[in-house]
């Protein structure tokens, strides 16, 4: 009956110290492990979003909430069974306020067949009524509570109120699997218990582990499909704008996908428009025609880029196949760039041929460059600032007001996007919010520029003005590189990079 899903791997071997105390608590409970191993995974809804992965995580959250709330053995078992069966009646991954009822009805049918709930505690009709009621209630609004209590013939309202709120919290905690800019991301105000709010960071870390393991699983599973997208070896460009965080990282580690960064415990955001899962790196084919709509024009021509030899490159599926691509870990044509191709995982340092910088930008002052791109994601924006803070050694608290203002604006935008009727007032409000976000972005940009300038001036006190080329030279020499440079086709080409003295990090 047991299927080898991710929770078992994590319980057997966890390498993430941030969650070890919680994992250790779960690992020690023989009753929990027995219940986990008894799950019939064929009963669960088949979906990445609400299937086995989601069920395992909700089960773990429910267990930890139960322990914090000192639930007795019977109520703990009811709550955990609620976590296992709460989505078995789903027919899609959309918002569906009735899937709790569908799950409750399927639970009844499967129990009658003798497949589930044969334990002694469910010989007590009140326990069975509570289980069915909390499953139905987990996705219902409070106004439905009385009807659900009546329909399921629950008599103990105190137990019901406590258990359904715990199940709601356990389910809600897995909203941390969504991107922070998504309407589905967890709002801590949704949670009923303080102990649930204390699990938010644990939930985020657990989801990051699931994403890494799922990416590996999906890539292996779809190798035959991926093989059909293969283009073969190519010489390509990878652009980073003027992001010295990425520049330094690439000089240390090679070019990494977000998935590879996560596996190494590194912070970082994917570059480019690339419509792809976290496993892919977006590149520009160096031999493709350079048109106005090409990636070369948009991302290579006016910034720092790396020219590299890539052993295996891939094309993408079409933009119309976006959902299929994301479900199966494939790149898809998000931006309609005629020269965009992809590599999977990592491009090693030894495959980087040269670095190129626009000659007309090489002498530009370091504080005249652009460092932040516009983002409506609080998570991406904050992560970028945090990474700058680590590199440049400045106090991130100076950004707290900007973070707060952005979160308020993004919350307004999120509520606005939930409106079904797009009126002229909707369009005007959306424009106003975007304009205000751009203003907050500009505030942050000014502070980042000042800190970038201060960092490089401290590093090169002999220079009155720090240029882009000065900063590039500093980064290369700081990491032990020796190199040559020349000007070719309006580009400064940095090549013959000697890595013998490189400080391996």
N, C-alpha and C positions, 0 to 999 in steps of 0.2 A: 504493500500500500504506500510505502514511503517513496517520495520522489526527491531527488537530490537538488533541492533549491538552495538559495543563497544563505538563508538564515543558519542552516546547518554548518556551512563552511565558516561563517563568522563565529559561531559558538565554538567550533573546534579549533579555529586558529584566527585570532584577531590581532592585526598589526597596528591598529589605531588606538593610541594611548588615550585619546580624548573620550572614548566610549568604554574603555576597559572596565571601569567600576560597575557600570550598568550591565555589561555583558557578563561579567563575573557573577553578578547577582542572579541573572537568568540561568546561567550555566549550572549553578549549584542546585537548582530546583528540579528534582527528579520527576515530580508530578507534571511540571510544565514540559519537560523533555518527552515524557511518555505521551502527553497530549499532542505535542508537535509531530511525533512519529506516527501517530494514529490518523492524521489528516488524510482523507481521500481527496487528492488533488483533482481527480476527474470531476468532482462536484463543483469546483470553483469556476467562476466566470473566466473564460479564456481571453485574456487581454493583458498587455504590458501595463496599462494604466490602472485597471481595477481587478487584476487577476491574482495569481499566486504571490507575486512580489508584494503587492499592496496588502494582501491578507496577512502575510508573514510579519510585515512591519506593524500593522495595526494590532496584531496579536502581541507583539513585544511591547508596544506602548500600553496596551490594556493591562498587561501583567504588571508593569512598573507602576502604573496608576493604582492598581488594586493593592499593591504592597504599601505604597505611600498612604493610602486611605484605610489601611488595616482592615480590609474586607475579610470576612470569614471564608472558610474553605468552600462552602456551597456557593456563595455569591461570586467568589472569584471564578469558579468553574462556569457559572452562568455568563459572566462577563466575557470570559475567554471564548466560550462557544459562540457568543454573539459576535465576537471579532472574526472568528473563522467563517461564519455563515452569513454575515451581514450583506454581502454583495452577490450571493449565488443566484439570485433572480434577475440580475442585470441582463439586458439584451444589447446595450451599447454603452459607450463611454461618455455620453452627453449628460447634461443636467437632467435628472429624472427624479422628481419628488415621490414617485410611486414604486421605485425599485425596492424599497424596504418592504412594502406590502407583497411584492412579487417574491422576494426572498423568503418572507415568512410563510407564504403559501407553499413554496417549493420545499421548505423545511418540513412542513406537515406531511407532504407526499412522500418524501424520502424516509421520514420516520416510520410511516405506515408500512413501507417496504422492508423495514428492519435494517436499513443501511446505516442509520445514525441515531444518536441519542438513546442508546439502550442502557445507559448507566442508571444506577439505582436512584440518583437524585431526581431524575425526571419521572419517576413513579409518583412523585409528589406533584399534583396538578398545578399548584401555585408556582413551582419552579419552572415548569414547562411554559406556563402562561407568561411568566416574566421574560423568559428567553424570547418567545415569539413577539412579545410587545416591544422589547427594546430594539429588536431587529427592525420592526416596522417603524419605530419612532426615530431611528438614528438619522434619517434623512427628511423627516417631516417637521413642519413648523409647529410651534407650541400650541397653536389653536386646535391642532388635531389630537392633542394629548387625551382629552376626555373620551373621545370616540375610540381611540386605540385601547385605552384602559377597559372600556366597556366591551368592545368587540373581542378582546382576548381574555375577558373575565378575570382581570387582575384584582386582587383584594388588598394587597399590601402596597399602598401608594408610596410609602416612604422608601421601600426597597426599589420600587420601580423608578422613582425620581432620581435616586442616587445612581442606579445602574445605567439608565439610558443616557444620563449626562456624561458618565465615564466613557461609554461607548462612543458617544458623539466626539468627545475630546480625543480619544485614541484614533478615530477616523480622521479628524481634522488635523492632527499632528502630521499626518502623511501628506498634507498639502505643501509641506516644505519641499516636496519633490518637484513642484512647479517653479518656474522662473519667477523672481520677485516682481517682474513687471506684468505677470499674468493676473487676470481677474480671479484666478483660482488659488493664488498663493495664500498662505495662512495669515489670517488676521488674528493676532493674539487675543483681541477682545472677544473672539468667538468662544474661547476656552472657558470652561466652567470652574476649574480648580486651579489653585496656585501651583500645585505639584505638576499639573499638565504644562503650565507655562515654563516651569523649570526644566521641562524635557525638550524644549524647542531646539536648543543647540545639539542635543543628542540626536533628535530627529533629522536635523540637517546633515550631521556627520554620517548617520546610518544611510541616508539617501545618497550621499556622495559615494559610499562604498558600493551600494546597489548599482549606481550608474556605471561605475568602473567595471564591475563584474558583468553587468548586462552588455556593455559595449563589447567586451571580449567574447561573450557567448554569442551575440548576434553576428559579429564579424566571422567567427568560426562557422556558424550555422549557414551563413549565406555566401560562402566562398565561391560556390559555382556561379552564383549570380554576379558577384563582384568580378569574377574572371572575365565575364562577357563585356565588362566596361573597360578592360585593360587596354591601354594605348602603347605600352612599352616604354623604353628609356627615352628621356628627353632632357634637354638643358632648359632650365626654367628660372624665373625670378620669383622671389618672395619679398613683398614690400612691407615696411613697418612704419612708414611715415617718418616722424622724428621722435619715435618712442625709444628713448635710451634705456628704458627698462627692458624692452624686448631685445634691443641691440646687445646689451650686456648678457642677457640670458642665452641668446643664440651663440655668442662668442664662447660661452662656457659649455653649453649643452647640445649645440646643434639646433635645428628647427624642430620644435615639438608641437604635436597636436595638443588640444586641451586635455584629451584623454591621457596622453603621456605625462602632461604636467600634473594631473590629478594623481596618477600612480606614484609619482615622485614626491607628492606632498607640496607641489609648487603652486603658487597663485599665478593666474594669468588668464587673459581673455583671448578668444579666437580673433584672428585678423580678418579684414576683408568683408565683402558681401557674402562670402561662401555659404551657400545653403547646404549645410551638411551636419552630420552628427559630430560628436566631440572627437571622433577618431581621425578625422580627415584634416589635411592641411591644404589651403587654397594657394594655387600657384598661377603664374602667367607663363605660357609657352613662349620661349624666346624666339621661336621661328615663325610664330603666327603673324598674320598681317596686322600691322599697327594702324587701326582705324580710330575714329573719334569715340566709338563705343567700346573700345578695347580696354581690358584690364591694365595694359601697359600705360595707356594715357591717363587712366584714373588713379592708379595706385603705384606705378613704378617710376614714371617720368619725373615726378616732382618730389621724391622723397628718398630716404635711404632704402636700398634693396640689396638682397643677396642673390648672386647668380650661382646656381647649383646644378650638379649632375644628379638626376633622379633615376634610379634603376627601374622603378615601376611607377608609371603615371596612369591615371584613370580619367575617363570622361564621366559625365553625370547622366542621370535619367532626366526627363523633361520636367519643367516646372509644374505641369499638370499632375505629375506623379509624386507630389510633395509628401502626402500622407504615407504613401507606400514606401518612399525613400526613408522617411524618418522612422517608420516602424521597423525597417529592415537594415538600418545603419548604412544607407547608401547616400552618396552625394547627389544633389539634384540641382538643376539649372535655375538658380534663384534670381540671378541678375542679368541674364542674357548677354554675358560678355563672350565675345567670339574666341578669346584666347585663354579662358580660365580652364585649368586642369587641376587634378588633385593627386596628392600622395597620402599614404596611410601611415600614421604613427609618428615616424621620426625621420628626419634627414640628417645623417651624421655630420659632424664637423668636417671630416675628411672629404665630404662630397661638396663642400662649398668652394667654388672656384675663385670668386672675387666679390668684393663689396663695391657698389657704385653709388655715387652721390651727384646730383645735378651740379655742374660747375658754377652755375649762376647763383647757387645757394650755399656753396662751400664757405664763402666769406661772410655769410650773413651772421649778424649778432645772435647769440644763443637765446636771448630774451625776446627776439622778434619771431621765433618759430611758434608753431601751433602744437600744443601737447595733448589737449583733451578734445575728443570728438563728442558730439551731441548724443546723449543716451537718455531714454526714458526709463531705464532700469536703475533703481536705487542700488541694487547689488553690484552691477558692473561699475557704476560711477564710484561707489565707496571703495570697491576693491582696487580700482585704479589709483585713487588717492592714497589708500593704505600702502600700495606698492611704491608710490613716489615717496611717501613718508619714510619707509624703510630704507630706500636707496639714498635719499637726500638728507635724512636725519633731521626732520623738523617735527614740531608738535602738531599732531593731526586735529587737536581740539579747536584750532582756529577755523576748521571747516564745519563745526557742529551746527552753526546757524544755517549754513548752506544746505547741509544734509536735511535739517528739519524743514526748511522751506521747500526743498525738492520733494520730500515725502508727502507734504501736504498737497502740492500741485499734482503729483502722480496719483494720489488718492482721489482728487477731484476728477482727473482724467479717466481713471478706472471706473468711477461711478458714471461718468458721462458716457463711456463706451458701452455700458450695460443698457442704455436707453435703446429701445427698438425703433423709435421714430426719429429719423435724422432730419430735423427742421433747420431753418436758416439760423435760428438762435443756437442750435447745437454746433453748427459750423463756426460761428463767431466765438463761442465759448472755447471750443477746441483750439482755435487760433490764438486766443488770449492766453490759454494755459501754456501752449508751446512757446509763445513769446516770453512768458515769465520764466520758463525752464531755461531758455537760451540766455536770459539775463543772469540766472544763477550759475550757469555754465561759464559765462564770461567772468563773473566774480571769482570763481575757482581758478580759471585760467590765469588771471592776473597774479594770484598768490603762487600758483605752481611755477610760473615764469620767474618770479622773484626768487623762489627757492632753488630753481635750476641754476640761475645765474650765480647765486650765492655759493652753491655747492662747487661749481667749477672754478669760481674765483678763489675760493679757499684752497682748492686743489692746485691751481696755477697762479699763485699770487704775483708772479713776475709779469703777468699780462694785464694790461689796462682793460681791454675789451676781449671777451671770449667769443670766438666764432664757432660755427658748426664744425668746421674742420679741426679746430683746436679740441673740441669735446670728443670727436671721433678718435683723434690721435691719442688723447688721454686714456680713453677706454681700452684701446688696443694695447698700449704700452703698460697700462695698469694690470692687464691680464697676461703680460709676458710675451706679447706678439712682436715680431719684427716683420716689416713689410716694405713693399715698394708701391709707388703710385704714379699714375700718368693721367693725362687728359685725352680722352678719345670720344668723338661724337658728342660733344657737349657734356660729357660725364667725367667725373673724377673716378678713376678705376683704382681700387686698392687690391693688389694681388701679391703673389709670392709670399703669402703669410706663413712665416716660420713658426710652427707650434711647438718646437722643441722646448721652449722656455715657458710654455703655457702652464699656468697654475690650475691644476685640475680640481674642480669643485664638485 
